[in-house]
């Protein structure tokens, strides 16, 4: 089962290497890894997607919490969260009919045409991983020349029940 983990870390050189080393030393494969600065420039958020069972995930979280640069570890899989991925797909164009169909697919999938070349079109899309995968499948028939993906980023969202409770307490 795919597990999504959000890790806040101190923004120092070598932190990414230590964390990815922890995974590789234990034989865990990272399916997706995205790192970026947070609202605090001294802190970065790592969104890590791993394939494993509950026991494996618990072991990973314990090991992460032992690292000195790790501030917090959160298993987003058990919470309500938003996730997104960015993809650029360069697709081959043989003729004007292909070009029109590719542009129509992009519009239907709420993607953008990032570049129009003589022999290729580059499509840019943002969405959940399933949306990105669907777009790839629709464009595969035209001959995908290149794909660049960011990996998943994710953030916990506030539940509506929590919002109502908070509003009631304030009254």
N, C-alpha and C positions, 0 to 999 in steps of 0.2 A: 504494500500500500504506500502511496506517495504521501510523504509527511512534509509540511512546510514549517520551517523554524525561522524566527526572527531573532537576531542576536545583535544587541548594542555593544559596541566595542570602542575602546579608546582609539582615536585616530592617530596611530603611530606606524612608522615603517615596520614591516615584518609581521604585523598582526594577521594579515590574510594568509601568509605562508604558514604560520603556526597553526591556524585553524584548519586549513586544508590538509596540513600534515597530520593533524589529529585524526581526520577522517581516513586518510590513506593508510596510516599506521594500523588502523583497526579493520581495514578491508572494506570500508563503506564507500560506495560510489556516490558522488554528488551529481544529481541530475541537472541541477540548475544552481547558479551562484551569482548573486548581484550584490554589489557593494556601493554605497554612496554616503556622502556626508549628510548629516541630519540638520535640524534647525540650529544645533550647536556645532560649530566647526571643529570642536575637539572630540566629537563623537561621530562614529559611522554606524550605519545599520547594514547588516548583512542579512539577506534573505536567502536561505539555503533550502533546497528541495532534495530530499533523499528518499530512496525506496527501501522500506524496511518495516518490520513489525513493531509493536508497542515496546517490547523488551529492548530491541535494538535502539529505538529512539530514546528511551530512558537512559540507556548507557551513554549515548552521545551527549545528551543534555548534562549528565553528571560530569563527564569529561570536559565539556565546554566551560562549565561553571568553575572548574579548577584552574583554568587559565587566568593569569593575572590581568590581562588586557580586557577580559570579558566583563561587562557591566551587568547585563541581564540576558537571559535566554527565555524565549517565549515560544511555546508550541502553538502555532496558529491553527493547526489542524482541528483542535478541539474548540475553537472559538468561531465567531462570525467574522469573516474578513473579506476584504476586497483584494483581488490580485489582477495584475496586468503584465503584459509582455509587449515589447516593441519588436517588429520584424521588418526587414527590408528584403524584398524578393525581386530578383532580376529575372525576367521571363523573355524567352526568345519570341521574335515576331517575324513570321514568314511573309505575311501579306496584310492588306488593309482590313480584311475580314477578321483576322486574328487580333489585330490592333483594336478594333471596335469591340470584340468579345471580351478581351482582357480588361479594357476600360469599363465595360458594363459590369463585369464581375467585381471589379474594384468598387464601383459605385454601390452595387447591391450589398457588398460586405462592409460598407462604410469605411473603406480604405482610401488612401490618397495616391494619386500618381505623382511620384517624387521626381521621376526623370523619364523623358521620352527621347529615345535614341532612334537611329535608323533601323537597327536590327533587334533592339531590346526595349522593354519598358520596365522601370523599377517601381514597384508598389510598396507603399509604407502603410503598416497597419498597427493599431494598438488595441489590445483586448485580452480577454481571458485566454488561457492556453488552448482551450477547445476551439475558440473562434479563430485563432491563428492557425491551428491544424486544419480546420475546414477550408480556410483560404488557400493554404498550400495544396490541398487535394484538388480544389477547383482549378488551380493554375498549372498543375502538373502536366496536363494534357498538351500544353503549349511548349513544354521543354524549359524547366527551371535551370537557369545558368548559374545562379549563386543565391545563397540565403545567408543573412546575418541576423542573429537574434540576440536580444539582451539577456534573456533568462527572466524568470518570474520575479516581480517585486510584489510585496504584500503588506497590508496594514490592517490591524484589527479595527472593526467599526463598532460604534456604540449601538446597542440594541434598542429597539423602540420601547421595550418594557422598562429598560434602565432610564431612558429619557423621561418617561411618564412618572416613574418613582421619584426621580430627582426634582421634577417640576412640582410634584405634590408636596415634597418635603420643604420646598422653598416657600410655599403658601402659608 
